Amino acid sequence: MRLILHGLRADEPLIRDAVRRLRSEGHAVEVRVTWEDGDAHRLALEAVQAGAETVVAGGGDGTINEVCNALLETDRANDVVFGVLPLGTANDFATAAGIPTDDPYAALRIVVERPPTRIDVGRVNDRHFVNVVSGGYGAEVTTATDPSLKRVLGGFAYFLTGLTNMDASGPRHLRLQGPGLEWEGDLLAFAVCNGRLAGGGFHVGPHAILNDGLLDLMILPDLPFSEWPHILHEFRTGETGEPPEEVIYRQLPELTIEAPDSLQINLDGGPIFGTRFEFSVAPQQLQMTLPEGSPLVKTP
């Protein structure tokens, strides 16, 4: 196993203890630590070239995305097992998948004990994603959240930033096309989902499954400001297991989004910009270790 570990978490005693315990049980665990953006991608490529059987992303959703994209660049993407040690602020993907976010040893035990599941990977233009791509209000909140606030409050920092910036985020005029879908108008936010959570625990894709060959699209149309607190509450809690009734929700294998002006979208937490975004899904492209009974997996 090659563990790609985010540099900010490298000295944490629980992580060191987890690696030490796995090694004492006979598992060959090598650790590589990141220093700056792009390191996780580079270190994952080096792991594959060195013959690693399993590559683990030890960090947040951004680290997972970097490792995912690196694995898909190699000719061993179908053979290498992909694992996750959640160490980020929100850990949206891991939380939705049922991977423990407060016990590194338990998370790594899943990697060494569970048989891998083949999962879909989303693609937007030339980038892949495992979890969610968001645009509009949600993308702006993620970018606007102060890193120091995230360190103190964790995922709740996104929610707090969202509440304080509600009146500063206006609607975006977009055109969305896909199989059985033709929609154009003003929207407050959208999400294209392979996973279910984004922005610190918002339930933007409540029906998303990692191995169904589909992406889940959520469109939040322009609504009166007075309705925002109610909508945010529903997205935050996911109490009903269904999207809010005001939302347009579709499941589809491909999608095109066009914007008259440059639009910022967040891909697994990282911002990218453009006026045209082409989405597709690559079925069962990666082998990933997930907990038994993970809600993100459809079993035969």
C-alpha positions, 0 to 999 in steps of 0.5 A: 500500500502507498499512502499519499498523506496530506502534509498538514496531517502527517504528524498526527499521532492517530495516523502514525499509530494506525500505520504502525498497527497495520505494519505490525499486522504484516501489511506493507505500508509506504507513506509519501507526504505532500508539500504543495498543490499537485504533489498528490497527483505526482506521488500517485503516479510514482506509486503506480510506476513503482508497482503499488497494488493499492494507492490511498488518498489521505486527505480531503476531497481535493486529495481524492480528486488528485489521486483519482485523476492520476490513476486514470492517466496510467495504464494500470487504472483497472488494476490498482485499488483506490482507497480513502483515508478521510482527513479533510475539512468536510470529507463529503465523499467519505461521509456519504460512503460510510468511511469513518472520518474520525478513526484513521485505523478503522478507515485503513482497515477497510482498505486492507480487508474489503474487496474492491468495488468498481465505481463510476467516474465523472468527467467534465471537459478534461477533468475527472471527478469522484464526488460532485461538481457544483456551480452557482451559490454552492461553488461560491460558498466553497471558495469564499469560506475562510481556511482558518474558519474551516480549521476551527469549525470543520464542515460547519464553516461552509454552512455558516459562510452560506448563511452570511452570503445569501444576499450577495449571490445572485442567479446565473443564466444557464442552458442545460442539455442532456438526454430527456432534458432541455432547460434554460433559465436563471438558477441559484445553484446546480450540482452534477453528482457521482456522490451525494454530499458537497459543501460541508454536508449538503445533500445535493444528490440524495439518490446518487450511486457510484456504480449505476452508470449515471450522474445525478443533476440537481438544479435549484431555480431562482427563488425569492430570498425569503425561501432560501433559509428553508431550502438550505435547511433541507439541503443541510439535513437531508431529513426526507432523503429526497431533494426539496420539492422546489428542485429539478432533479434528473439522472442521466449519462451525459450533460452539457452546461453553457453560460453566456459569461464565464462561470466558476464551478467547483470540481471536488472542491477545486475551482475551474472556469469556463463558458461550456462544460461537457459532462459524461460518466465512465462506468466502473473505471476504478476499483475502490474499497468501500465499507460493507453496506455502503449506501453509495453502492448498488449491489446485485 
